[in-house]
Amino acid sequence: MKILLQLTDLIEDKEALEVEKSQSNINKKPPLGIEPKWMWEERRLEDLKKTIERYYKNGLVIPIEWIEEYNDL
């Protein structure tokens, strides 16, 4: 009878632990994802604009690839 009670207690403990684990997984934040494309493009456009402006003000040749990318964005 004592062994049966111990087994019952173990089963109840295990079930309680499983419930606790599943509830803790519900409250977890998802892993950090990737930055949205529009946000990246916005930052890239601003970087290109500033760089092209610096090159222009200093009389340097602006690579055509920068102009094309700027126009694409």
TIBA-185788 format. One record per residue: residue number from 1; residue in three letters; z, x, y of N, C-alpha, C in turn. Coordinates in Angstrom, 1 decimal, padded with zeros to 4 digits, m for minus. Layout:
{rolo NUM "ALA" {Z X Y} {Z X Y} {Z X Y}}
...
END
This chain:
{rolo 1 "MET" {000.0 000.8 m001.2} {000.0 000.0 000.0} {000.0 000.9 001.3}}
{rolo 2 "LYS" {000.8 002.0 001.2} {000.9 002.9 002.4} {m000.5 003.5 002.6}}
{rolo 3 "ILE" {m001.2 003.9 001.6} {m002.5 004.5 001.7} {m003.5 003.5 002.3}}
{rolo 4 "LEU" {m003.4 002.3 001.9} {m004.3 001.2 002.4} {m004.1 001.1 003.9}}
{rolo 5 "LEU" {m002.8 001.1 004.4} {m002.5 001.0 005.8} {m003.1 002.2 006.5}}
{rolo 6 "GLN" {m002.9 003.3 006.0} {m003.5 004.5 006.6} {m005.0 004.5 006.8}}
{rolo 7 "LEU" {m005.6 004.0 005.7} {m007.1 003.9 005.7} {m007.5 002.9 006.8}}
{rolo 8 "THR" {m006.8 001.8 006.9} {m007.1 000.7 007.8} {m006.9 001.3 009.3}}
{rolo 9 "ASP" {m005.9 002.1 009.5} {m005.6 002.7 010.8} {m006.8 003.7 011.1}}
{rolo 10 "LEU" {m007.2 004.4 010.2} {m008.3 005.4 010.4} {m009.6 004.7 010.7}}
{rolo 11 "ILE" {m009.9 003.6 010.0} {m011.1 002.8 010.3} {m011.0 002.2 011.7}}
{rolo 12 "GLU" {m009.9 001.7 012.1} {m009.7 001.1 013.4} {m009.8 002.2 014.5}}
{rolo 13 "ASP" {m009.3 003.3 014.3} {m009.4 004.4 015.2} {m010.8 004.9 015.4}}
{rolo 14 "LYS" {m011.5 005.0 014.3} {m012.9 005.4 014.3} {m013.8 004.4 015.1}}
{rolo 15 "GLU" {m013.5 003.1 014.8} {m014.3 002.0 015.5} {m014.0 002.0 017.0}}
{rolo 16 "ALA" {m012.7 002.2 017.4} {m012.3 002.3 018.8} {m013.0 003.5 019.5}}
{rolo 17 "LEU" {m013.1 004.6 018.8} {m013.7 005.8 019.3} {m015.2 005.6 019.5}}
{rolo 18 "GLU" {m015.8 004.9 018.6} {m017.3 004.6 018.7} {m017.5 003.7 019.9}}
{rolo 19 "VAL" {m016.7 002.7 020.1} {m016.8 001.8 021.2} {m016.6 002.6 022.6}}
{rolo 20 "GLU" {m015.6 003.4 022.6} {m015.4 004.3 023.8} {m016.6 005.2 024.1}}
{rolo 21 "LYS" {m017.2 005.8 023.1} {m018.3 006.7 023.3} {m019.5 005.9 023.8}}
{rolo 22 "SER" {m019.7 004.7 023.3} {m020.9 003.9 023.7} {m020.7 003.4 025.2}}
{rolo 23 "GLN" {m019.5 003.1 025.5} {m019.2 002.7 026.9} {m019.3 003.9 027.9}}
{rolo 24 "SER" {m018.9 005.1 027.4} {m019.1 006.3 028.3} {m020.5 006.6 028.5}}
{rolo 25 "ASN" {m021.4 006.4 027.5} {m022.8 006.6 027.7} {m023.4 005.6 028.7}}
{rolo 26 "ILE" {m022.9 004.5 028.8} {m023.4 003.5 029.7} {m023.2 003.9 031.2}}
{rolo 27 "ASN" {m022.1 004.6 031.4} {m021.7 005.0 032.8} {m022.3 006.3 033.2}}
{rolo 28 "LYS" {m023.0 007.0 032.3} {m023.6 008.3 032.6} {m024.8 008.1 033.5}}
{rolo 29 "LYS" {m024.9 009.1 034.5} {m026.1 009.0 035.3} {m027.3 009.6 034.5}}
{rolo 30 "PRO" {m028.5 009.1 034.8} {m029.6 009.7 034.1} {m029.9 011.1 034.6}}
{rolo 31 "PRO" {m030.6 012.0 033.9} {m030.9 013.3 034.3} {m031.7 013.3 035.6}}
{rolo 32 "LEU" {m031.6 014.3 036.4} {m032.4 014.4 037.6} {m033.9 014.4 037.3}}
{rolo 33 "GLY" {m034.7 013.6 037.9} {m036.1 013.5 037.6} {m036.9 014.5 038.6}}
{rolo 34 "ILE" {m038.2 014.2 038.7} {m039.1 015.0 039.5} {m039.2 014.3 040.9}}
{rolo 35 "GLU" {m039.4 015.1 041.9} {m039.6 014.6 043.2} {m040.9 013.7 043.3}}
{rolo 36 "PRO" {m040.9 012.6 044.0} {m042.0 011.8 044.1} {m043.2 012.5 044.7}}
{rolo 37 "LYS" {m044.4 012.2 044.3} {m045.6 012.9 044.8} {m045.8 012.7 046.3}}
{rolo 38 "TRP" {m045.5 011.5 046.8} {m045.7 011.3 048.2} {m044.8 012.2 049.0}}
{rolo 39 "MET" {m043.6 012.4 048.5} {m042.6 013.2 049.3} {m043.1 014.7 049.3}}
{rolo 40 "TRP" {m043.6 015.2 048.1} {m044.1 016.5 048.0} {m045.3 016.7 048.9}}
{rolo 41 "GLU" {m046.2 015.7 048.9} {m047.4 015.8 049.8} {m047.0 015.8 051.3}}
{rolo 42 "GLU" {m046.0 015.0 051.6} {m045.6 014.9 053.0} {m045.1 016.3 053.5}}
{rolo 43 "ARG" {m044.3 016.9 052.7} {m043.7 018.2 053.0} {m044.8 019.3 053.0}}
{rolo 44 "ARG" {m045.7 019.2 052.1} {m046.8 020.2 052.0} {m047.7 020.0 053.2}}
{rolo 45 "LEU" {m048.0 018.8 053.6} {m048.8 018.6 054.8} {m048.2 019.2 056.1}}
{rolo 46 "GLU" {m046.9 019.0 056.2} {m046.1 019.6 057.3} {m046.2 021.1 057.3}}
{rolo 47 "ASP" {m046.0 021.7 056.1} {m046.1 023.1 056.0} {m047.5 023.7 056.4}}
{rolo 48 "LEU" {m048.5 023.0 055.9} {m049.9 023.4 056.2} {m050.1 023.3 057.7}}
{rolo 49 "LYS" {m049.7 022.2 058.3} {m049.9 022.0 059.8} {m049.2 023.2 060.6}}
{rolo 50 "LYS" {m048.0 023.5 060.2} {m047.2 024.5 061.0} {m047.9 025.9 060.8}}
{rolo 51 "THR" {m048.3 026.2 059.5} {m048.9 027.5 059.2} {m050.3 027.6 059.9}}
{rolo 52 "ILE" {m051.1 026.6 059.9} {m052.4 026.6 060.5} {m052.2 026.8 062.0}}
{rolo 53 "GLU" {m051.2 026.2 062.6} {m050.9 026.3 064.0} {m050.5 027.7 064.4}}
{rolo 54 "ARG" {m049.6 028.3 063.6} {m049.2 029.7 063.8} {m050.4 030.7 063.7}}
{rolo 55 "TYR" {m051.3 030.5 062.7} {m052.4 031.4 062.6} {m053.3 031.2 063.8}}
{rolo 56 "TYR" {m053.6 030.0 064.2} {m054.5 029.7 065.4} {m053.9 030.3 066.6}}
{rolo 57 "LYS" {m052.6 030.2 066.9} {m052.0 030.7 068.1} {m052.1 032.3 068.1}}
{rolo 58 "ASN" {m052.1 032.9 066.9} {m052.1 034.3 066.9} {m053.5 034.9 066.7}}
{rolo 59 "GLY" {m054.5 034.0 066.8} {m055.9 034.4 066.7} {m056.3 034.9 065.3}}
{rolo 60 "LEU" {m055.6 034.5 064.3} {m056.0 034.9 062.9} {m056.9 033.9 062.3}}
{rolo 61 "VAL" {m057.6 034.4 061.3} {m058.6 033.6 060.5} {m057.8 032.6 059.6}}
{rolo 62 "ILE" {m058.1 031.3 059.7} {m057.5 030.3 058.9} {m058.3 030.1 057.6}}
{rolo 63 "PRO" {m057.7 030.4 056.5} {m058.5 030.2 055.2} {m059.0 028.8 055.1}}
{rolo 64 "ILE" {m060.2 028.7 054.7} {m060.9 027.4 054.6} {m060.2 026.5 053.6}}
{rolo 65 "GLU" {m059.5 027.1 052.6} {m058.8 026.4 051.5} {m057.7 025.6 052.2}}
{rolo 66 "TRP" {m057.0 026.1 053.2} {m055.9 025.4 053.9} {m056.5 024.2 054.6}}
{rolo 67 "ILE" {m057.6 024.4 055.3} {m058.2 023.3 056.0} {m058.6 022.1 055.0}}
{rolo 68 "GLU" {m059.3 022.5 053.9} {m059.7 021.6 052.9} {m058.5 020.8 052.4}}
{rolo 69 "GLU" {m057.4 021.5 052.0} {m056.2 020.9 051.5} {m055.6 020.0 052.5}}
{rolo 70 "TYR" {m055.6 020.4 053.8} {m055.0 019.6 054.8} {m055.8 018.3 055.0}}
{rolo 71 "ASN" {m057.1 018.4 054.9} {m058.0 017.2 055.0} {m057.8 016.3 053.8}}
{rolo 72 "ASP" {m057.6 016.9 052.6} {m057.4 016.1 051.4} {m056.1 015.3 051.4}}
{rolo 73 "LEU" {m055.1 015.9 052.1} {m053.8 015.2 052.1} {m053.8 014.2 053.2}}
END
